[in-house]
């Protein structure tokens, strides 16, 4: 049985093909620069050479069709035809407060996604277009929506409400929703396994750090608070998003410059954050290279990013009281050793003591590592996220009628003996080159 997952972003379409019976990934890939000139697909199938080809994709419909064509290609594909695919899982950025778990896409679900698409203007239209395109190609299989916001529906009112006119919440659903929920679900469950604890007796602080970043306070295994808000703009300093700021600032600048609301929204989402501070860089690797060459604004952007994460760690420690682990995940969280170092330095006072040598060793997506000292009151883990696996398992369970909200549902990766075959193979190769990595692998207790 084969399950396809699609993640259609504002300018990309990621996919994964999963063989459920073999519990193995057959292919992964992404169509980049969707809606722009020069769009292309990068495709990697198990046991085959990586395949890249340019193809115009003015909308996500063309991108999905390109994915289907590639998957069934006689040379580079992994399936004979689309009939072997029995379910499709779709990432949906914003489900508002209408969904507490993943759902099979029907007319009511599509109506709900369209009703809240203004809350996710960069992503929801692309998510919707991806679903519509995939349903045309695969009309007879269940299509399942996995919402980023669903995980956070356990937050209490004191966490999710803003101190604004209450009628805005009643009439316009103005509240904190939070995002990266699929990543937080996966890493929260895996952290509980590593700690040897009941997931619903586990308190965590999870930092999902990528181009878009957010941090999550997990209390008794459920989301309690998170840094992103009604949209993904609030919270941490991100690649191009401003994060937390005085709400009066946009109005002040608009009066000074004559900027329109649309121009301001675009600036706060696409021209701020690290790009806004450095003036030219949003990628942490570029920023680190510039910082090492003495670029003061690059260094400033790093200091600002780390400072903001530290503030949230401290705040969430105060909110949770007992913290069983701090977790880093996503591209920056998993690989940017220099950024983790900046964040972790000086947290000894709240029980977080990192090991510099362990931190430097941990830059892999093939295994989970512990980068805190053996005596640190609060362990620090780096857990590579696996949003696609969550989407795949949700889609399979929805297809079989066995799925439920995460508090009543158990995933395969919640067991001590869970193995990701692709990552296990990658780790074997990595250990052959870097045997010292073995010393920091986090073992389930």
N, C-alpha and C positions, 0 to 999 in steps of 0.2 A: 504494500500500500504506500503510495507516494503523496506527500502533502507539500503544497507550495505556499510560501509566505511572501507577501509583498509589503514593502514599506516605501510608499510614495511620498517623498518630501517636496519642498517647494521647488527644487530644481534637480531632483534625482529620483531614481526608482531602484531600490535595493531588493534583492530576492534571494531565497534559499530553497533548494529542493531537498526534501528529507525522506529517506526510505524508513518508514515506521517499523517494518518487520525486522530490518537489520539494525535499527537504531543508529543510523549513520547518515551523514550529509553527502548527497550526490553532487551537488553543485551550489556555488554561491556567485553572486555578481552584482553589478550596479550599472545603471545607465546614468551617466553624468551629463550635466549641462542641458537638462531637459528645459525646453522653452527658449534656449539660447542657440546661437550659431555654434557649430563644432561639437555637437553632442555625440557621444560614443558609448559603447558598452564594453565593460571589462568583465570577462566570464572565466571562471575557474571550475572545471569539472574534475572529479576524483580520477586520478591516474592519467590525466591528459594535460597537455601544455596549455598555459594561460592564453586566452583568446581575446583580442581587442580589435574593434572595428568601428569606424566612424559611421554615423547614420543620423540624419536629421530627425529630430523629435520635437516638433513645435508644441506638442501637448503630451500629457501623460498617456493618452490613448495610443499614440505611436510608440511610446516607450514600452508599454505593456505588450504590444504586438511584436516589438523587437525581441523582448525577453522570450516570448513564446516561440518565435522563429529560431532563436538561438538554442533553446532547450531541446528542440526537435531536430536540429541540424544533424545530418548523418555523420559528420566528422567531429564536431565539437559538442554536440548535444548529449543528453543523458537519458532521454526517454524516446520511445518510438513515436508516440503521438500523445495528445493531451488526454486521451481516455484513461490513462493510468493514474492521473491525478484525481484523488477522491475528495479532497477538501482544500480550500484556500483560506489562509489566515491573512488579514489585512491590519496593519497598524493604522489607528485613527488617533490623531493628536488630541482632539477635544470632544468629549462626550457630554460636557456640561455636568449638571447634577442628575442626569437622567439614567446613568448607568453605574452600577456598583461592581459589574463583572463583564466579561466578554460575552458577546451575543451573536447568534446567527443573524446575518443581514437580511432583513425583510423590508417591506415598504415603510413600516413604522420607524425602523431604525434609520433608514435613509432620510426620512422626514426630520427626525431628531438631529441628525448630523448637519443637515442644511439649516436648521433653525439656529444652531450655535456656531455656524461657520464664521460669523463675524468676530467671534472670540478667538479664533485661530486663523486669521486671514492669510498667513504665510503657508500654512500646512493643510488645513481642512479642505479647501477646494481641491488640492492635489490628491488628498486621501480619497475624496468622493469620486474624482475622475478615475482614479486607479481602480476603485471597486467597480464602477460602471463598465470600464473597459474589460476588466477580467470576467465579469458576469456575461458579457457578450461572447467571449471566447469559450467560457466554461459555464453554460447556462444550467447544467443539470447536476452540479455538485454544490454542497453547502459552502457559502462564503461567510467567514466569521470575522467580526470586528473586535480588535483588542485595543481598548482605549487607554491612553497614557494617564487619563484622569481617574480611572476607576479605582485604582489602588488607594487614592487619597480620600475616598468618600467616607472613610472611618474617622476623619478629623472632627474634633468637637467644634461647636460654634465659636468658642473663644479663639480657636486657631484660624478658622476659615472666614470669619466675618471681618469686614473693614469698619472702622469707626466713621462711617459716612451715613447719610440719611437711610434709615432702615427700609424705606419704601423703594430704594434703588435695588436692594436685595429682593424684595417682594415682586417688583414689577419687571426688573431687567436682569435678575439672577446675578447681580454684582457680588462676587465673593472670591475667595482664594480657591483655586482648583488644584494647582500643582500638576507637574508633568514628570516624565521619565519613570512613570509608574511601573512599567513592565521590567525595567532594569532594577528598580528598587525591590520589586517582588522577588526576582531571582536572587539578588545578592543578600537580601534579608533571610531567605530560606537557606542559602548556602552558609551564611555566617552562623546560623543556629546549628547546622550540622557540624561545622568546625569547632564550635564551642561545646558540642555535646549536650545542648539544651533543648527543651521543648520550645518550638518557635514562638508559642504564645505566652512564654514566660521570659522572653528575651527583649532587652532594650538595646537599641543600636543608634549610632549616628552614621549615615551613609552619604558620602560625597561622590556624586556622579559628575565628573569633571571632563568636559569635552569642549567643542566649540560652543555648544549650549551647555550650561552647568546649573545644577541645583543640588541642594542638600536636604536630607530627610531625617527627621526625628521619628524613630520607630519605637513605640511603647507596647509592650506585651504582644509583639509580632505584627502590629498594625500601624499604619501611618497616623502620626499624631500631629505633626506640623511639617511644613516644607517651605522652601525659600521662594519658589516661583508662585505667581499669583493668579489673577483672572486670565492672564496671558503668560507666555514664557519670558516676558521682559523683566519681571521683578527679580530681586535677589542678588546673586553673586555677580561679580564682574565676569563678563563672557567675551567671546571672540569679537563680536560686533554689537552686543547688546549692553545697555548701560547698567542694568541691575538697579539696586536701590538708589534713590535720589529724592531730593525735596520735590514734592508734587508741584510746587509753584514754579520750578525752574523752566519747564517748557513754555508756560504762559509769559514769563519774563522775557525769554529769548524771542518768542513770537512777536511780542510788542516791539522789541528792539529791531528785529530784522524784517518783519513782515512775512515770515514763513507761514505757510498754510498748515492746517492740522495734518494733512496727508504728508507734507514734507517733514514735519516734526516727527511723526510716527515712523517714517522711513529712516530718519537720522538716528532716532533712539534705538531702532532695531538693527540697522545695517551699517551705521557709520560711527557707532559709539563703542563702548567697552575697550578692549585692548587696542583695537584699530583706532579708536578715537584718541587714546592717550599717546600711542606711538606715532600716529599719523600715517603709518604705512603697513603695519603688520597685525594680523589676527591669529596666525598660526604660532603656537608656542615654540616650535622649533626655530622659526625665523627670529622670534623675539629673543630666545636664548642666545642664538648666534650673534645678534646685534648687541646684546647685553655684554657678552664676553669681549666684544670689540670696544666697549666703553660707551655705548649709546645710553645716555642717561635717561631718556624717556622710555626706552625698553626696560631698563632696570626699574624705573618707577612703576610701570604697568605690572611687572611681576610682583613688586611689593604690595601694590594695591590689591591685586587678585588674592594673594596669600593672606593679607590682612582681613579681607572680607570673609574668607572661608574660616579663619580663626575666630572671628566674631560670632559666626553662626555656631561653630563647635562649642564655644563657651556658653552661648545662649541655650543651646539644646541640652548641654550638660546640666544647666540649672533647671531646665524644664523637666528632664527625665529623672534627675537625681542619680539613680544607679544606671551606669552605662556599661554594658557587657563587652562591647567592642566598637572601635571606629573602623569604618571600611572605606577604601578608595576604589573607584571603578571608572569605567569608560576610558576613552583614548588618553586623555591627559592623566587621569588618576592611575591608569595602569602603566604608563610609560615615562611620564615626565618626572624623573627622580629629583631633579632640581626644584620643581614646584612642590612636591611632597615635602622636601627638606625645609623649604621656606615656611610651609604651613605648620609643620610639626615642631620646629624649634621653639622652645619656650613654653611648651604645654605641660611640663612636668608638674606644675602646681595643681593641675586638675587631674593628675593621674595618668597622663599619656607620655610615655618615655620611649622614643624611637631609637633604633640602632642605626647609625649612619652607614655602616658597612652593609647591613642587610638591605637598607633602602637602596643603596647604589646597585645591589645585585638584582633587585626586582624590577625588571622591565620585560615582561613576557605576557602573552595571552594564552599560554599553554598550561598554566597551573596557578593555583592559589598560593599566596605567600604570606608569611608573617614578618613584618618589618619592625616590630617593637622589641625591646629587650625582654629577656626571659622573666625579669622581675617587674615589668611594667604592670601596675594595677589594672590598666585597661589595655588589652591587646589591640594591635593595629594590623588589619589584614588588607591585602590587595587582592580583590576578587574580580577576575575578568568577567564582565557581564555576558549574558546570553539571552538577549531579548527574543531572538528568533526561535529558540527552543521553547520559551514560554508560549509564544504565538502558535507554534506547532502543536504543543500539548493541549492548549485550549481548543484549537480547531478540531483535533482528533476527538477530544472528550465531548465537544458540542455535537459532532457528527454522530457519536455513539450514544448520546443522551446521558452521559455520566458526569457532566461538568457541573460545577457549582462555584459560588464565591470562595475566595482562597482560604477563608477560615473553615471551610467544610470540604476542602479538596486537597488531595496530596499529589505533588508532582514527583516524577521519577528522580529528579535531582535532589530530593530531600533525604536520600538514603546515604549511609556512609560508604557504600560500595559503588556509588554512581560513577560511571566513567564516560567522558566524552571521547569517542574513539579518535576523532580528528585531532583533538588537542593532545591526547595521549601519544599519538604518533609524532606530533610536532615536538612534544616534550622530550621524547627519546632522542630525537636528532639534536635538540638543543643541549641536552645533558652531555652528549658525546663531545660537544664543542666547549661547553661551560659546566663542568662537573660540580663546580662550587655552588651552582644554583640549587642543588639538592638540599643544601644545609638550611635553606629558608622556606622550603615547601611546607605549607600548613597542612598538618594531618588532622583528620577528624578525631575527636576525643570520645 
